[in-house]
């Protein structure tokens, strides 16, 4: 919410300076995000009148102007503005003036006596941009004819007026207007509130436009009236243009400006239709499938009607006999927009149900001030009052004959009483309160209340306070008005007990550290993703994904069921910025349908929300260096990174197909536990189809694991360090090509030879066609076996027994033979 201090002080004028006023608002929960003057600092710029403007003798685009700046003598100023002409009044920077810097962070510009093409120039005539009043620099800024010559331009244009930019929380819809802010400042400071005053326009014609409201769940109140004979070419008053500009709104036309002014001052969005472009009567209803509407911003939208279940409607419309002419509560249509040729208008003010507006504008990829207010709640009791104010300003500026107001009330919310216990307020805020203090707060806020037994306040919130629904809402109001800075900062006093660290379970922070040591950087993504990437990665149908009913943006329309979508988007962003080697990981929740989940504390029935650990590697296996050739990261590099990060856990991989991974380069990860093999995740190379969709030059390697499974490491079992040396033996085996190395390792482990401490694969050999030692469908795998007897040095007889047992197990289970 943006507004000028002078506009606010018209309705409430506390005895505080600008800085103190901003601090008071911030301390009451209305955070002043930005405070600055209307124009940046400059000096010695005055109102001047051009007496004559002659062509420069040596330049086609320059004029030599004689200027009266109130200094007692005429000034000669060379000016290149195309609108420089005799008789107009303009801002004039005198010699010695300091102008704002041309760009942010630059130095102020000093005006000096100089010559332009041989003609002396004793100052400069200024455009609006040179004064910091916008971006218009097509010509010098023209001032009203009654501007007093010689007066300081800052004083004349009130450029020292302060602009407040308030960062409102979503519950403070009542402050999305000048009157709402004035109410709050009055309550905070105790200053008197002066409401806007106007004379209602006299009804001189009986014309009405019939409006039928078909859906009360869309529109709870609708008021409108006909005004004929308006002058749409009338000039918007300067004071209104200035206030709109200070609020961040540009002037468009008188009718549009007045409508915007009412919205900013009263908080009630209104709309003005050209009634001559309306065909027949109006209806207020939900959109029908396939209807289209060209909006005021030039965008044409296609409306979809209700969803398949008939519960969630697409958008509401105001329609005539030919179809929609406005998106209800969001934006008007271009077909019935007012123009300079408009003579007869229909003005409306309505109360649109907040739930009927919420999220609708974002579906069309834009937002409007009207939708921003309606989806948070607009005062339903102030509709006609604002329509009268709008009418009075239109008649004052544009003239016209006014018809009666047609006001239809169907379903406006009833503000139910809310109870607040004094003892509960003291407990929550942490300060002693009295009945008188709380009663004073409610009076200042304009709340009707009664005090019952046991110091219980029964409060009926005003119609404009949609945020007062439960006891805690009232307690918050008491705390705000009491002043957050007045609540003593008393730290709690309690005995501290250091908790023992769980040895059997490691924290996620340790896993983060280990992955960081492997060269990975942590990413943090939203739990939302887009439908296209979710379906591409999981292969799920549109019915199987978990859709968000009210997404904050189209690319966040579904809940993620894996971490890869966000990580792949992160990778693409890094590649677009020149990164060649990327290692990323993320720890976070994913969301899946699970009918076995019942509604418990912290859980949602029908959905599971497990925590996963995912990551990807892209580019070269190692950073570029001179000592070794560069090669692309592969499946086994990623597997090695995981083995080091998950130590002391040992996992195995089994080739299996995943929709997001390369069919021949993907595997499921299994973890051996006391209860057997546990499926904990996936590892593999990105599917070629997805690689093409993301436009990656090469495929990244990905992994994703169940975080809870890899946190359980069991109680560490200490072992005494042996005083005796270990022994190593190599075992070269010939097996069929389809026999995996892991199956050989499992067969050797199954022997349960206590002296075997480690088994490592160190070589693989596949014969060329026609080799005599092995057939074409065979391969050789070489393992290094480490043996250790902690009681004595192992001798050859013991070693041979162990190696014979291993070989026998391999021959029996894997059809292996010694090479």
N, C-alpha and C positions, 0 to 999 in steps of 0.2 A: 504494500500500500504506500503510495507516494503522494505527497501534498506539500503545500507551502505553509509556513508558520502563520503568515498573515491571514490566510483562509481559515485556518483553525481558530485563530484568536478572534475572528468575527463572531464565533459562537461560544467560545469559552476563553477568558483572558486571565489566567492566573498570574500572580505577582512573582513570576520566575523569569529569569533570562533564558535565552535559547538553549544554552548548555544544560542548565538546571532542569529545564522542561524535558529535554531529551533523556537525561539521567532518570528523572522521575518515571517516565514512560517505560524505560528499560527495566527498572526495578519492579515495575508492576506487571512484568511479563510481556510488554509490548516492545520488543527489542528494536532499538534504533540501529539499523544496519549501516546507515549512511546519513551524514548530515553535512550539507555544504550550502554555499550561497548560490543564488540563481545564476550569477555570472562569476567567473574567476576574477582575481584581483587585477585592477588596472587603475591608472591615475590620469588626471588632467584631460578627460574627455567630456565635452560639453555639448549642449544642444546648439546647433548653428543653422543659419538659413543661407541657401545659395542665392546670391543676388544676380549673378550672371554666369553663363557657361559658354565660353568661346572655344572654337577649334584651336588646338595646339598648332603653332606655325610649322612645326617640323615632325609631327606624328599624327597619323590618321586616327588612331584609337584613343588619343588623349585629349582632354579638355582642360582649359585654364579657367578655373572658377574663382569668382570674387565672392567671399564668404563673410557674413556677419556672425561672429562667435561671441558677441557680447563683451569684447575686450576694449571697445572704444575706437578701434580702427579696423578697416577692412583687411582681411587676409587673402593672399593669393595662394591657391592650392591647386596643384596639377592632379587630375583624377582620371582614371581609366574606366570608371564604371559606365555602362551604357545608359543608365537611367539618371545620370547627373544632369540636372536642368534647373533653370532659374525658378525660384519660388518655393521649392520643397525644403523641408527641415530635416536635418540629418545629424548623426553623431559626428563630432569633429575632434580629432586628437590634436591637441596643441603641441608646439615644440616643447620637448622635455617630457612628453607623456610616455608612460610605460604600458605597453599592450601585453596581453597574455601570450605565452609562448605558442608558436604555431603547432607544436606537437607535444604530447605528454612527455615530461622530463626535460623539455628544452628550456632555453633561457628567455626571459621577458624581452620584448622588442622595444627599443627606444626610438622615439620620433625625433629626428634632428632636422635642422634647417639645411636644405639641399637644393640641387637643381636636377630637373628631369628634361633631357634633351635641350639643355641651355636655358630653360625657364625656371626661375626660383619657385620653390614650393615651401610654404610656411606652415605645414601641418599635413594631416591626412584625413580624408573622409572615409568612414568605416562601414564595413558590411556587418551583418549579424554574426558571421563566423569569426571575424576578427575581434569581436567583443566576447566570444565564447557563448553566443546565444543561438547555437544550432549550426547547421552545415551549409546554410544558404550563403553563397558568395558570388551570385550572379550580378549583384549590383549593391550599391550602398543602401543601408537600412533607412527607409523612409518613415518619419515620425508624424504624428497627427499635426494638423495645422495649428492647433492651439498650444503646442509645446512652447514653453517660455525660452527664448534665446538666452544663452549664457548659463543656464542651469546645469549643474553636474548631472551627467546622464545616469549615474548610479542612483541618485536621489529621484530623478524624474521617473525612471522605469522601475524603481524599487528593487534594484539588483542586489541589494544586501539582504533581501528577504531570504530566510533559511528554508531549504528543502529537506524534509524528513522522509527517509525511506524506511518503512517499518517492516520487519520480518515477522509476519503473523504465523502463529501455529494454526493447524487446520481447524481447531475447535473455536477459534475466535472469528467466526463469520460476521458477528455483529459489529466488528471493527473495520469491515471492508467498505467504509463510507466516512465522510467527514463528520457527519452527525454521530456515528458510532464512536469515532475517535474522540469527539468532543464530550460525549457522555462519559467515556473512560477518564479523560483528563479532569472533568468536573468531579468525578468520584474520587480520583487520586488526590487532587489538590484542594477540594472543597470550594473551588470557584463556581460562580453561578453559570448555569447553562442557559444560553439564549437560542431557542429554536428558530429556524428560518420562518419568515413571515411573508405572505403574499395575499393579494386580493383575488379570490376565485373569479374566473371568467364568467360573464353573464351568458346564459343559454339563450340564443336568439333564433335557432332553427330546431326543428323536431326530427331531423334526419337521424336514423339509426341503421346499423348494419347487423343483421341477424347472425348470431354466433351460437353454434350448438357444441357442447362439450360432451363428447362420446365416452371418454375414459377418465373418470375421477382419479384413478390411480396415476394418471399422468399430470393432470391439472386440477388443483384444488380450488382455485379462484381465478376468474378472468374478467377484467374490466376494460372497456374501450369506449371510444366516442368518435364521432365524425366532426371534422373541422373543414369548412369550405372557404375558398377564396384566400388562401394564404399566399404570401409572396416568398417563394422559395429562394429567390435571388437576393433576399435581404442580407445585409452584412451582420455577421456575428459580432456582438458588442466586444470592445477591446478587453474589458475586464474579464469576460468569460474566456476569450482566447488565451489570455495570460494565465488564468487559473488552470485551464486544460493543459497548457504547455508545461506548467510547473508540475502537473500530475503525470507527465509523460505522454499526453495525448496531443495529436496534431489536429488543427482545425480543418474541417472538410467542407461543411456547408452549415447554414444556420440551423436547419431542422435536425441534422445529425449531431451537431455540436450540443444543442440543447438536450437531446436525449442522452448523450454521454455525460453531460454535466449533472443531470438528475441522478444518473447511476453513481457517479463519484460522490455527490453530496449526500444523497439519501440512501444509497445502497440498493436501490430498486432498478434493475435493468428494464428498459422500456423499448418499444419499437414503433417506428413510423412507416406506414404503408401508403403508397400512392393508390387511393381508393378507385381511381378511374381505371386502373389496371387489374382490379379484382373482378373476377367473373362470378356473380351470384353471391350466395351466402357463404359464411366461413364455418368450418368445422375444426375442432381440436381433437385429434385422435392419434393412435399409434400408426406408424407407417405400414403400408401394404407392400408385400414382396414385389420387387421390380420397379417401384416408383423411383424417379430421378428428380434431382433438384439442383439447379445452378445457384451457388451461393454468392454472397456479396464479394467474397475474395476471389471469384472467378473459377473456383473449383466446382466440378460437377460430381455429385455423390449419387450412388445407387443404393437404395434402401432395401433391406433384406426381410423385414417383417419379423415375426416371432421365431424363436428357435424350434427345433424339432419337437420338443416337449410342450411348446406353447406357453412356456413360463417366462422366459426372458425376452423382452421386446428389444428391437434394434434401436429405434429412435422415435420420438414423438414429432408430429408435424402440425402446423397450421395450414389448412388447405381450403381452396375455393372449389368451384365446380369442375375446374380443369385439372386439379391435382395440387400437390404441396407448393406452398409459397414461402415457407419458413421452416427451419429446423427448430422445434420447440425448445426455448430456453438456451439456444446455442448461437444461431446466426440466421439472419433473414435471407430471403432469396433475392436474386438479382432481378427477377421478373417484375416484382412490385416495388422495387427500390425507388426512393424519391430522387428526382433530378431537378435541374434548373427550370424545367417546364412544368413541374408539378404544381397544381392549384388546389386540389382537394385531397385531404389525407385522412387516414384512420389511425389513431394512436391507441396503443394497448399497453396495459401493465398487468402482469399475471403472477400467480404463485404456482410455480411448477414444483411438483413433489421432488425432493432431493434425490431419492433413489431412482427416479425416472430420468435424471440428468447425469448422474455419476458415471463417469467413464465413457459416455457416448461421444464427446468431442474427440477424445484421444483415439477412438476407433477410426476417425477420419483424418488422423495425423495433424490435428491443429488444436489450439485451445483459444478460448475467448474470455473476455472479462465477464460477460454475462453467465456463461457456463460455470466459471470459477465461483461465482456468487450463488447461483441457483443450486449447485450440487452440495453446497455447505449449508444452505438454508437462508431464505430471505423472509423478512417480517411479513406474514400474511395479513396482518391487521392494518398495514400501512399502504396497501395497494392503491386504494382510491385516493388517499391523501397525496401520494406521489403523482398520480395521474392528474389531479387538480393543479399541482405545482407545475407539471410539464405543460399543461394547457395554458396556464397563466403566462409562462415565459414565451411560448410560441405566439400567443396573441400579442404580447408586448413587442416582440421582435419582428414577427412576420405578418401580424394582423390575422383576420379571418373571422368567420361566423361559427359559433360553437354549438354543437348538439348535446343532448343529455348523455350522461354516463350510463352505460349498460353494464351492471355489476352482477356477476353470477358467482355465488358461493356454493361449492359442492362438498369439499372435503379438506378443511384446514385443520392442522394439528391442534390438539388441546394440550396446553401446558399443565401437566399434572403436578400437584403439590409434592415437594421434596422435604423430608425431615432431616434435621441435623441436631445431634446431641452435643451439648456444650462440652461435656466430659470427653467425648470422642475427638472433638476439634482440638482440645488441649493436648490429648495424647498424640495425635498425628503431627501437629505443628511443633509441639515440644515447648510451649510457653503457657503461662497462666493467662486465662481470658475471663472476662466478666460478661454478664448479660448486656450491659450497656455498650461495651466495645463492639460486640457482635451485632447488636441492634443498629448501632451507628453505621457499620459497614453495609448492612442490608439497605438502610435508608439511602445512603449515598449512591448505591448501585440501582436504586429504583425498584427494589424487590418488595412485594407485598408479603407480610409475614405476621404470624401470631406466635406468642410464647406460651407453651403448654406446661404440663406437669413435668417434673424432673429436668427442668431447663432444656426442653426439647423445642427447637424452633421449627415451625411449619411454614415453609416458604413456597409461594407461587411465583415462578419465574415469569418475566415479561415475555411477550410473544416473539421478540427478536432474539431471545437467548436459547438457542437450540442445544447449547452445550451443558445446560443444567438439568441433569437427569437423576443423579444419585447423590448420596450424602457426601462422598469425597469431592464432588464438584463444588458444593457449597464451602467445604473446608478449604479448597483451593482459593476460592474468592476471598475468604477471610484472610488467608495468608497473603494474598496479593495486595489487598488494601491495607493490611497491617504494615506491609513493607518487608520484603525479604531481607533487606539490609538491617532491619531492626530486630530480626530474630538473632539472639545471641549464638555465637559460634562456640559451642561447648563440646569438646571431643568426648566420646564415650569412654568410661573407665571400666575396664574388665580385665580379668586375669587371662593371660595368653598361654596356650598349651600347644607345644609343637607336636604335630601329628607324625607318626612313624610312616616312612615311605613304604609303599607296598612293593615287596621284593618280587612277587610273582607276576606283576603287571607293570609294564613300562609305559610312561606317559607319551602322548603324541609329540610333545616338545622334543624328546630324545630322537624320535624318528625324523622330525624336521631337521635336527642338527646333523644327523647322519647323512641324509640326502643332500644337505647343503655342503657337507664335506666331500661328497661325490661330484660336486659341481652343479647341482640343481638349484634353481631359484624358485621361491614359493610364489604362487599366484593365488589370488582370492577373487572368486567370481560369484555372481548372483546364483541363487537357487532356482532362478527362472532361466529358460532358454527359448529358442524359437522352434516352431513346429517342424520346419524343414530339416534342421540339423538333428533334432531328436529322432525323427523317423529314419533319417539316413543312417544314423549310428545304431539304432536298436532294431530297425525293421518293423516297428510297431505300426498298427493302423491308427487312424485318427481317433477311433473310439477307445483304443487302448491307452493312449497317453493321458496324463493327468492335466486337464486344462485349467487355467486360471480364469475365474469368472470375471474379474475386473482387473485386467493386466495394466501395468503402468505404461507399457509401450508394446507395440506389435511384436517386437523381437523378444519379448518376455512373456509370451502367451501360454507356455506350458511349464510344468515343473520338471526339472531334470531328473532322469533316472540313472545317470552316469556323469562322471566328471570330464569325459573326453570332449564333449561339445565346447565347453568353455576353454579348455586347454588348447584345442585346435584353433579357436578364434584368437587366443593369445599368441599362438605361434604365427598365424597369418599377419597379425598386427606387427609383430617383431620383424618378420621378413620384409614387410612393406617399409620398414624403417632402416633397412640395410643390414640386419643381423644375419650372419651366415651360419653360426653354430648356437643352438638353443637347447637348454636343458630346463624343464619346468616340472613342478609338482604342485599338487593341491590336496589338502585334507579338508573334507567337508561332507555335509549330508546330501544324500540322494533320496528320491521319493518314488515309491513303488506301490502298486495296488497289492493289498494282502487282506483277504477277507477274514483271516484268522485273528487279525488285530481287533480287539474290543476297545471301547472308549474307556480310557483310564486317565489318571493324572499325567498330563504331558503328552498324551497320545490321541490320535484321531482315528476313529473306527474305520476299518477298511483300508488303511494305508500304513505302510512301514516307512521309517525314516532312518535307515542305517547310516553310519558314518563310513566313508570310503577314503582310501588314499590312492591317488592316481598321479600319473606323470607321463612325460614324453621326452624323447631325445631326438634331435635333428642335427644334420650336418656331419662334420668329421668326427671320427671316434675320439681323437685327441686334439687339443689346440694345435694350430699349425706350428711346425718347428722344423729345424734343419736336419735333425739327427735321424728321422724316420719318415718314410713316405706317408702321404695323407691317404686315408681310406674312410669310406662312409660307415657311420655307426650301424650296427646290425643287431639282430636278436640276441646274440650271445653277449654283446657289450652290455645291453640292458639287463640281461639275466645276472651278469656278474655284479652290476651295481646293486641290484636287489639283494643278492646273496650277502654282500658286505653290509648293506643297510639293515637287514633283518637278523643278522647274527645275534644270538646263537640258534635261531630257528633254521631248520633245514627243510626246503621245499623241493618238490619235483614238478616237472612240466610234462604234460601229455598233449600231443598234437590233437587239435580239435578246431572246428570251424566256428567263427563268430562273424555276424553280418558286417561288422565295422573293420574286420581285419583281413589281411591277405589269406586266401584259402590254404596256401601251402606254407605260410610262415606265421602261424598263430598257434597258441597252446593255452590250455587251461592249467592253472597253478593249483597244486595240491599240497596240503600241509599235513605231515604225520603227527597225530596226537594220540593220547592214551585211549581215545574212543575210536581210533581208526583214521582213515584218510579224510581230510576236510577240504572241500572246495572253497578256496579263498579268493579266486579272481582269474584275470586273464593277462596275457602278454603277447605281443605280436606286432607285425608291421601293418600300417594303415592300408586298407583296401584300395586297390588301384582306382576304383570308381570314385571313392571319396577323395583320393589324392587329386584326381582331375577336377572334381567339383570345387575343392579348395584352392586349386591352381598352385599346388606345391611342386617345385622342381624335382624333389625327391620325396620318398615316403618316410615319415617319422616312425619311430618305434614307440609303442604305448604300453602302459601297464595300468591295471586298476585292481586294488585289493580291498578286502573287508578289513576295516581298521581294527575292529574289536578282536578279530582272530589273531592278528599279528602283534597285539599288545600283550597277550598272555604268553609269557616265556617260562613260567614255572619257577619253583624255588631253585636258585643256583646250588649245584652240588660240587663242593670243593674236592679236589683231588691232590694228593701229595705228589710233589715233583719227584720223578724217578732219579735215583743216583746212577742208573745204568743206561748205557747208550741204546738208542733205537736202531733198528735194522730195516733196510729197504730192499725189496725184491721187485723185479719187473715181471709182468705177466702179459705176454703177447698172445692174443686169442684170434682165431678165425671163426667168424659167424656169418650168417646170412645178412644180406644188405638191409632187410627190413627189421632186424633186431636192434633195438635201441641200446645205447650205452647205459642208460638208467636201469634197464632190465638186468644187465650184467651186474651192476653195482648192487641192485636189490637181491640178486641171487647170492652174492658173496656175503652181504650183511645177514641174510637169512641163516647162514652157517653158524652164526653166533660164536665166532672165534674171539675169545676174550683178549688175545694178544694183538689183534688187528686194531690199530688206532686210526688209520686214515687210508682211504682209497681214492686215488686221483687218476683221471684219464689224461695222458700226456701225448698220445699220438693216434692218428687214424690214417689207414692206408687202404686205398681202393686200387686194385690191379688194373692194368691196361688190358685191352682185349687180347686174348691169346696167351696170357700168363700161364705157366705150367704149375705153379705152386697153389694157385687158387682159381676157382671158377669165376666166371663173370658176375655171378649173383652173390659173391662173397666179398667180405671186407675184413680188415685186420684192425683190432683195437688194442692198444697197449696201455696197461694200468701200472701205476707204481703203488705198491703195498708197503705201508709203514707198520712195523711190528715192534712191540715193546713189552717186556716183562718187568714190572716194577720191583720184583724181588731179586732178580739175578740177571746176569748177562745171558742173552739167548744164544744157544749153540745150534749147530747145523741140524741136528736131529729134530729139535723142537720146530725149527723153521720149516723143515721139509714136511712135517706132519700138518702144519697149518696150511702150507701152500697146496699140499695134496688134497686137503679137505675142500679148499676153495675151488680147485680145478674140478673135483668130482661134482660139486654143486653146479658149476657152470655147465659141465657136460650133460648133466641130468636135466636141468631146467631150461637151458638155452641152446642146447645142441652145439656147444662150443668145443673147439679143439685147440691144442697148442700149435702155435705157428712154427 
